[in-house]
Amino acid sequence: MAEPKPERMEFLQGTLEMVILRTLLFGARHGYGIAQFIRQTSNDVLLAEAGSLYPALQRLEMQGLIRAKWEISENNRRVRYYRLTPAGRARLSSSISRWEEFVRAIATILKPSKAEE
């Protein structure tokens, strides 16, 4: 019997940028490669669609957190490759810290106390 497909989830505000920066920590990628990496590493739960991915890439580039350069892909096509900048690495580190703090706070709220049980 086949496993049910996981339900796709929307990105919370600000998390797409953090996930993009994390993806680029592993090396330069073009937009489609970033989207595929996010989909695959999230076990098909997160989908970075073009309508949100490319504006996020533009925002990150305007903030100096990533650099983009036109290159020829492995399929012999002209594509933009995105690379993390030192500022992007620093932002990623602070974003991960804030995200972990947020997750701990939510987990604390969701975990019932002895009095609630």
C-alpha positions in Angstrom: 0.0 0.0 0.0 1.4 3.4 -1.0 2.1 6.0 1.7 -0.2 9.0 1.5 1.3 12.1 0.0 2.2 14.7 2.7 0.0 17.7 2.8 1.8 20.7 1.3 2.3 23.7 3.7 2.6 27.4 3.1 5.8 29.2 4.1 5.3 31.4 7.2 6.3 35.0 6.5 10.1 35.4 6.4 10.8 31.6 6.4 11.2 31.3 2.7 14.2 33.7 2.7 15.8 31.8 5.6 15.3 28.5 3.7 16.8 30.0 0.5 19.8 31.2 2.4 20.2 27.8 4.0 20.0 26.1 0.6 22.7 28.4 -0.8 25.0 27.5 2.1 25.7 24.3 0.2 26.8 26.1 -3.0 25.5 28.1 -5.9 22.2 27.1 -7.5 19.8 28.5 -10.0 16.2 29.2 -9.1 14.8 25.8 -10.3 17.6 24.1 -8.4 16.7 26.0 -5.2 13.0 25.1 -5.6 13.9 21.4 -6.1 16.3 21.3 -3.2 13.6 22.7 -0.9 10.9 20.3 -2.1 13.2 17.3 -1.9 14.7 18.1 1.5 11.3 18.8 3.0 10.0 15.5 1.8 7.6 17.2 -0.6 5.9 19.3 2.2 7.3 22.7 1.2 6.9 23.9 -2.3 8.7 27.1 -3.4 6.6 28.3 -6.3 8.0 30.7 -8.9 5.6 33.4 -7.8 7.1 33.6 -4.3 10.6 32.2 -5.0 11.8 34.8 -7.5 10.6 37.8 -5.7 12.3 36.5 -2.5 15.5 36.0 -4.5 15.3 39.6 -5.7 14.7 40.9 -2.2 17.7 38.9 -0.9 19.9 40.2 -3.8 18.8 43.8 -3.1 19.7 43.4 0.5 23.2 42.1 -0.5 22.6 38.7 1.1 23.0 36.8 -2.2 24.7 37.5 -5.5 23.4 36.5 -8.9 25.3 35.8 -12.1 24.2 34.6 -15.5 25.9 31.4 -16.4 25.4 28.4 -18.7 23.7 25.4 -16.9 24.5 21.7 -17.2 21.7 21.7 -19.9 23.5 24.3 -21.9 20.9 27.0 -21.0 21.6 30.5 -19.8 20.4 30.7 -16.1 21.0 32.9 -13.1 23.0 31.2 -10.4 22.6 32.6 -6.9 25.4 32.5 -4.3 25.4 33.4 -0.6 27.5 36.4 0.4 29.2 36.9 3.8 26.3 39.1 4.8 23.9 36.3 3.8 25.8 33.8 6.0 25.6 36.2 9.0 21.8 36.8 8.4 21.3 33.0 8.1 23.0 32.5 11.4 20.8 35.1 13.2 17.7 33.9 11.4 18.3 30.3 12.6 18.8 31.5 16.1 15.5 33.5 16.1 13.7 30.6 14.4 14.9 28.1 17.1 13.8 30.5 19.8 10.3 30.9 18.2 10.0 27.1 17.9 10.9 26.6 21.5 8.3 29.2 22.6 5.6 27.6 20.5 6.5 24.1 21.8 6.3 25.4 25.4 2.8 26.7 24.7 1.7 23.5 23.0 3.1 21.2 25.6 0.6 20.8 28.4 1.8 21.5 31.9 1.2 19.1 34.8 -1.7 21.3 35.9 -3.4 21.1 32.5 -3.2 17.3 32.2 
